[in-house]
Amino acid sequence: AQSVSQHNHHVILSEAASLELGCNYSYGGTVNLFWYVQYPGQHLQLLLKYFSGDPLVKGIKGFEAEFIKSKFSFNLRKPSVQWSDTAEYFCAVSAGYSSASKIIFGSGTRLSIRP
Amino acid sequence: GAGVSQSPSNKVTEKGKDVELRCDPISGHTALYWYRQSLGQGLEFLIYFQGNSAPDKSGLPSDRFSAERTGGSVSTLTIQRTQQEDSAVYLCATRGGGTDTQYFGPGTRLTVL
Protein backbone atom coordinates (compact mmCIF):
# COMPACT_ATOMS: atom_id res chain seq x y z
CA ALA A 1 0.00 0.00 0.00
CA GLN A 2 1.14 3.50 -0.71
CA SER A 3 2.13 6.02 1.97
CA VAL A 4 3.32 9.62 2.05
CA SER A 5 5.79 11.38 4.33
CA GLN A 6 6.06 15.10 4.87
CA HIS A 7 8.99 15.68 7.15
CA ASN A 8 8.49 19.39 7.76
CA HIS A 9 5.63 19.88 10.19
CA HIS A 10 5.92 23.65 10.48
CA VAL A 11 7.92 26.01 8.28
CA ILE A 12 8.33 29.70 9.04
CA LEU A 13 9.65 32.04 6.35
CA SER A 14 9.85 35.74 5.66
CA GLU A 15 8.17 37.25 2.62
CA ALA A 16 10.18 36.89 -0.60
CA ALA A 17 12.08 33.87 0.73
CA SER A 18 12.22 30.75 -1.40
CA LEU A 19 10.20 27.73 -0.38
CA GLU A 20 10.72 24.01 -0.69
CA LEU A 21 8.46 21.55 1.10
CA GLY A 22 9.51 17.93 1.11
CA CYS A 23 7.32 15.02 0.12
CA ASN A 24 8.37 11.40 -0.17
CA TYR A 25 6.12 8.52 -1.06
CA SER A 26 6.36 4.81 -0.67
CA TYR A 27 5.06 2.72 -3.54
CA GLY A 28 6.88 0.62 -6.10
CA GLY A 29 4.58 1.06 -9.07
CA THR A 30 3.11 3.85 -11.12
CA VAL A 31 1.90 6.76 -9.03
CA ASN A 32 -0.10 9.91 -9.40
CA LEU A 33 1.01 12.77 -7.17
CA PHE A 34 -0.77 15.83 -5.83
CA TRP A 35 -0.25 18.88 -3.68
CA TYR A 36 -3.27 20.37 -1.94
CA VAL A 37 -3.49 23.58 0.07
CA GLN A 38 -5.83 24.56 2.88
CA TYR A 39 -5.94 28.28 3.60
CA PRO A 40 -7.21 29.29 7.04
CA GLY A 41 -10.95 28.71 7.25
CA GLN A 42 -11.21 27.39 3.70
CA HIS A 43 -11.66 24.04 1.95
CA LEU A 44 -8.80 21.95 0.70
CA GLN A 45 -8.03 22.80 -2.89
CA LEU A 46 -5.71 21.39 -5.51
CA LEU A 47 -2.44 23.23 -6.15
CA LEU A 48 -0.98 20.92 -8.78
CA LYS A 49 -0.83 17.31 -9.87
CA TYR A 50 1.41 14.92 -11.75
CA PHE A 51 0.09 11.97 -13.74
CA SER A 52 2.62 11.50 -16.52
CA GLY A 53 4.88 13.41 -18.89
CA ASP A 54 7.10 16.32 -17.85
CA PRO A 55 8.19 15.65 -14.25
CA LEU A 56 8.27 19.39 -13.54
CA VAL A 57 4.72 20.43 -12.90
CA LYS A 58 3.50 23.99 -12.62
CA GLY A 59 0.46 24.83 -10.56
CA ILE A 60 -1.52 27.82 -9.46
CA LYS A 61 -0.12 30.87 -7.65
CA GLY A 62 3.45 30.33 -8.85
CA PHE A 63 3.93 26.91 -7.23
CA GLU A 64 5.74 24.07 -8.94
CA ALA A 65 6.78 20.55 -8.01
CA GLU A 66 9.26 18.11 -9.44
CA PHE A 67 8.71 14.37 -9.57
CA ILE A 68 12.01 12.55 -9.05
CA LYS A 69 11.24 8.89 -9.48
CA SER A 70 14.63 7.67 -8.28
CA LYS A 71 14.17 9.51 -5.00
CA PHE A 72 10.44 8.77 -4.63
CA SER A 73 10.01 12.49 -4.09
CA PHE A 74 7.62 15.23 -5.18
CA ASN A 75 8.84 18.39 -3.48
CA LEU A 76 6.86 21.62 -3.71
CA ARG A 77 8.67 24.83 -4.54
CA LYS A 78 8.01 28.52 -4.91
CA PRO A 79 10.79 31.02 -5.63
CA SER A 80 9.35 33.90 -3.63
CA VAL A 81 6.62 33.44 -1.04
CA GLN A 82 3.98 35.96 -0.05
CA TRP A 83 2.15 36.48 3.22
CA SER A 84 -0.97 35.11 1.51
CA ASP A 85 0.76 31.73 1.12
CA THR A 86 0.26 31.10 4.82
CA ALA A 87 -1.65 27.83 4.85
CA GLU A 88 -1.34 24.10 5.40
CA TYR A 89 0.04 22.07 2.51
CA PHE A 90 -0.67 18.41 1.91
CA CYS A 91 1.11 16.04 -0.42
CA ALA A 92 -0.92 13.07 -1.68
CA VAL A 93 -0.43 9.98 -3.79
CA SER A 94 -2.63 7.53 -5.61
CA ALA A 95 -1.40 4.30 -7.10
CA GLY A 96 -1.85 2.78 -10.50
CA TYR A 97 -2.62 3.86 -14.01
CA SER A 98 -6.20 4.82 -13.38
CA SER A 99 -7.23 8.06 -11.81
CA ALA A 100 -9.99 6.10 -10.13
CA SER A 101 -8.13 4.93 -7.06
CA LYS A 102 -7.91 6.01 -3.47
CA ILE A 103 -5.72 8.97 -2.61
CA ILE A 104 -3.52 8.88 0.46
CA PHE A 105 -2.44 12.12 2.12
CA GLY A 106 0.61 13.08 4.12
CA SER A 107 0.34 14.63 7.55
CA GLY A 108 0.68 18.15 6.17
CA THR A 109 3.11 21.04 6.55
CA ARG A 110 2.01 24.26 8.15
CA LEU A 111 3.56 27.25 6.41
CA SER A 112 3.71 30.58 8.24
CA ILE A 113 4.92 33.67 6.37
CA ARG A 114 6.14 36.66 8.34
CA PRO A 115 5.12 39.92 6.65
CA GLY B 1 -24.94 21.67 -6.97
CA ALA B 2 -22.03 24.08 -7.16
CA GLY B 3 -19.81 22.08 -4.84
CA VAL B 4 -19.62 19.28 -2.33
CA SER B 5 -21.82 19.93 0.68
CA GLN B 6 -21.73 18.27 4.08
CA SER B 7 -24.10 18.31 6.99
CA PRO B 8 -24.16 19.06 9.78
CA SER B 9 -21.29 21.53 9.86
CA ASN B 10 -20.84 20.92 13.58
CA LYS B 11 -21.96 18.04 15.74
CA VAL B 12 -21.53 17.70 19.47
CA THR B 13 -22.50 14.38 20.95
CA GLU B 14 -22.08 12.40 24.11
CA LYS B 15 -19.80 9.42 24.35
CA GLY B 16 -21.64 6.24 23.42
CA LYS B 17 -24.17 7.85 21.10
CA ASP B 18 -24.40 7.13 17.37
CA VAL B 19 -23.89 9.87 14.78
CA GLU B 20 -24.58 10.17 11.07
CA LEU B 21 -22.66 12.52 8.81
CA ARG B 22 -23.92 13.33 5.34
CA CYS B 23 -22.15 14.18 2.11
CA ASP B 24 -23.86 15.53 -1.01
CA PRO B 25 -21.48 15.19 -3.95
CA ILE B 26 -21.17 17.29 -7.04
CA SER B 27 -23.73 16.00 -9.51
CA GLY B 28 -22.29 13.33 -11.78
CA HIS B 29 -19.18 12.66 -9.72
CA THR B 30 -18.74 8.91 -9.52
CA ALA B 31 -15.93 8.76 -6.96
CA LEU B 32 -16.52 9.72 -3.33
CA TYR B 33 -14.03 9.70 -0.48
CA TRP B 34 -14.28 10.13 3.28
CA TYR B 35 -11.31 11.40 5.29
CA ARG B 36 -10.77 12.30 8.91
CA GLN B 37 -8.64 15.30 9.87
CA SER B 38 -7.43 15.39 13.43
CA LEU B 39 -5.29 18.14 14.92
CA GLY B 40 -1.72 17.54 13.84
CA GLN B 41 -2.57 14.26 12.15
CA GLY B 42 -3.17 15.27 8.57
CA LEU B 43 -5.86 13.60 6.51
CA GLU B 44 -6.60 10.00 7.32
CA PHE B 45 -8.26 8.02 4.53
CA LEU B 46 -11.41 6.22 5.68
CA ILE B 47 -13.37 4.86 2.73
CA TYR B 48 -13.69 5.25 -1.04
CA PHE B 49 -16.65 4.63 -3.35
CA GLN B 50 -16.21 4.35 -7.10
CA GLY B 51 -19.34 3.95 -9.18
CA ASN B 52 -21.04 0.62 -8.59
CA SER B 53 -17.88 -1.14 -7.42
CA ALA B 54 -17.52 -2.48 -3.90
CA PRO B 55 -16.19 0.32 -1.68
CA ASP B 56 -12.61 0.34 -0.45
CA LYS B 57 -13.07 0.24 3.32
CA SER B 58 -9.43 -0.29 4.17
CA GLY B 59 -9.14 2.96 6.13
CA LEU B 60 -12.04 2.50 8.53
CA PRO B 61 -10.47 2.46 12.02
CA SER B 62 -12.91 0.06 13.64
CA ASP B 63 -16.18 -1.76 13.08
CA ARG B 64 -17.97 1.15 14.75
CA PHE B 65 -17.47 3.05 11.49
CA SER B 66 -19.52 2.36 8.39
CA ALA B 67 -20.56 4.24 5.30
CA GLU B 68 -22.98 3.83 2.48
CA ARG B 69 -23.69 5.58 -0.75
CA THR B 70 -27.24 5.38 -1.97
CA GLY B 71 -27.92 5.42 -5.69
CA GLY B 72 -24.38 6.49 -6.40
CA SER B 73 -25.07 9.94 -5.00
CA VAL B 74 -25.48 10.94 -1.35
CA SER B 75 -23.21 9.24 1.17
CA THR B 76 -23.66 8.76 4.90
CA LEU B 77 -20.85 8.01 7.33
CA THR B 78 -22.11 6.43 10.54
CA ILE B 79 -20.15 6.17 13.75
CA GLN B 80 -21.69 3.94 16.38
CA ARG B 81 -21.01 4.19 20.12
CA THR B 82 -18.84 7.28 19.66
CA GLN B 83 -15.65 7.67 21.67
CA GLN B 84 -13.73 10.82 22.53
CA GLU B 85 -10.96 9.86 20.13
CA ASP B 86 -13.49 10.07 17.29
CA SER B 87 -13.49 13.86 17.69
CA ALA B 88 -12.16 15.30 14.43
CA VAL B 89 -13.21 17.03 11.25
CA TYR B 90 -14.72 14.55 8.79
CA LEU B 91 -14.16 15.55 5.18
CA CYS B 92 -15.87 14.31 2.07
CA ALA B 93 -14.38 14.68 -1.40
CA THR B 94 -15.67 13.72 -4.82
CA ARG B 95 -14.13 13.28 -8.23
CA GLY B 96 -15.53 12.72 -11.66
CA GLY B 97 -16.90 14.44 -14.74
CA GLY B 98 -13.73 13.76 -16.70
CA THR B 99 -11.46 15.51 -14.21
CA ASP B 100 -8.76 13.97 -12.03
CA THR B 101 -9.25 16.59 -9.35
CA GLN B 102 -10.82 15.90 -5.97
CA TYR B 103 -13.22 18.53 -4.73
CA PHE B 104 -13.54 18.76 -0.98
CA GLY B 105 -16.53 19.70 1.11
CA PRO B 106 -16.32 22.02 4.11
CA GLY B 107 -16.29 19.15 6.56
CA THR B 108 -18.24 18.21 9.67
CA ARG B 109 -16.57 19.01 12.97
CA LEU B 110 -17.46 16.23 15.40
CA THR B 111 -16.93 16.70 19.11
CA VAL B 112 -17.52 13.78 21.44
CA LEU B 113 -17.87 14.80 25.06
Interface residues (C-beta under 8 A of the other chain):
Chain A: A1 Q6 H9 N32 F34 Y36 H43 L44 Q45 L46 K49 F51 F90 A92 S99 A100 S101 K102 I103 I104 F105 G106 S107 G108
Chain B: T30 A31 Y33 Y35 G40 Q41 G42 L43 E44 F45 Y48 Q50 G51 D56 S58 G59 L91 A93 R95 D100 T101 Q102 F104 G105 P106 G107
